[in-house]
Amino acid sequence: MTDVHTGRDEAADSTARRRALTDSAGAFARSSAFFVTLAARVARRTESQAAGNGAAAHAYLGEEIVPELESLGFDSRIFDNPESDEHPLLIASRIENPDLPTVLLYGHGDVQFAHDSQWSAGLDPWILTQDGDRLYGRGSADNKGQHTVNSLALRTVLAADGNPAEAVLGFNVKILMETAEEAGSKGLRTFAAAHRDELAADLFLASDGPRIAADVPTLFLGSRGALNFRLVAHEREGNHHSGNWGGKLRNPATVIAAAITELVDGNGVIRIPALRPDDPPASVLEAIAKLPDVDEEGAPEVDPDWGEPGLSPAERVFAFNVLEVLALDAGDPGQVVNAIPGTASATLQLRFVVGTDVDDFEERVRSFLRERGIRGVDVELEHCMPATRLDPSAPVVAAAAASIAETTGGEAAIEPNLGGTIPNDVFAEVLGLPTVWVPHSYPGCNQHAPDEHALTSILAQGAEIMTGMFWDMRAHPGDWFTSK
């Protein structure tokens, strides 16, 4: 009987300590000290698409991240990017025992162009500004605020046993931080392949992107792929009068319009079989069916009859492909003349899920168009990022969802993959890891736009969630790490 009571007492004590730590992390994320830390990071102008970014990027890693991680017992090293002189990367490791399981964390220190002049009056992209629940500043949501929260959570758990640098987690932690995410993660895949040993782990855990809604803690397990391509029809140099030549000359704009409608119809339904995915697994459909209906303020109204028939809007985003026309170019819309253009083009994008074969994409689209009687159209692949997805039935997903439920008292939304695209293929394919993302932002954060902001309420809850997860990894490693 004594042993039973002792076990109950230990469980109760562990639960109480967990709650105290998560509460402490949330309180710190609301504090002036956290604001000061994030303000210093937002102030660093790490626009990765701007020429001459290298010094700012290196300073961000070396002056903001390395000292913080050293205080937590990490060994850090900054590396040159194999494909760019201006986008360094950092690997940090905290190895308690090589035989223990390892979690790999990730973040990016770069931001999108600030567009300084377009921000609202009284706001500056490089000065963190609080207005109620909102923290305005470039990078506050994407991604400086998010990786700062995760470091706070790790520090909270480590500090529970005294000196964070000497504390025992019961698992190893590695961190990869890049500074080119907003520039397409230039060099990241090559770098990860060259540093597989240093990045070897059992689980990938990171925070980026938005929750499904501001008040719904969310997990996503991968991302849709993104493939951008151009259709180009070039018939002749110059334009020719439509009265004199109409009916005699092929019009490349008409040809491009016809090519588009062969690929995707006027209701957004993909017509080319090669660009349609395999049927999604039952576990994916089950996860999507549980997602809450979201009605975000300021969001456009969903078009119920657009896209693949028979699917819900959520299934169209998370379990199916979409082919979008992004731009059309023919003639001069600003000064229309009665002339047949000599050249026309269109830029399209395929957002695709796992189960879509995009090998030999250009030739397959060319062949389809020829079979449909469309000639004179070239297909030019511009960019492709692969689709990835961890199966929602994976044990670590259940562990992460249970951890969130214990911390928040609510059920997490589980997205099989993000509707957008992030470099998850680097971690899922190159490093071969199960991938779990816990976003600390929301769809209305103006990510990539003027007036970008984080919500203090989400950052605080994110700190609580991540603290709970790190605590649970220590208490129940078998639920989280399956490869060792």
Buried (B, 14 or more C-beta within 10 A) or exposed (E): EEEEEEEEEEEEEEEEEBBEBBBBBBEBBEEEEBBEBBBBBBBBBBBBBBEEBBEBBBBBBBEBBBEBBEBBBBEBEBBBBBBBEBBBBBBBBBEBEEEBBBBBBBBBBBBBEBBEEEBEEEBBBBEBBBEEBBBBBBBBBBBBBBBBBBBBBBBBBBBBEEEBEEBEBEBBBBBBBBBBBBBEBBBBBBBBBBBEEEBBBBBBBBBBBBBBBBBBBBBBBBBBBBBBBBBBBBBEEEBBEBEEEEEEBEBBBBBBBBBBEBBBEEEBBBBBEBBBBEEBBEBBBEBBEEBEEBEEEEEEEBEEEBBBEEBBBBBBBBBBBBBEBEEBBBBEEEEEEEBBBBBBBBBBBBBBBBBBEBEEBEEBBBBBBEEBEBEBBBBEEEEBBBBBBBBBEBEBBEBBBBBBBBBBEEEBBBBBBBBBBBBBBBBBBBBEBBBBBBBBBBBBBBBBEBBBBBBBBBBBBBBBBBBBBBBBBBBEBEBBBBEE
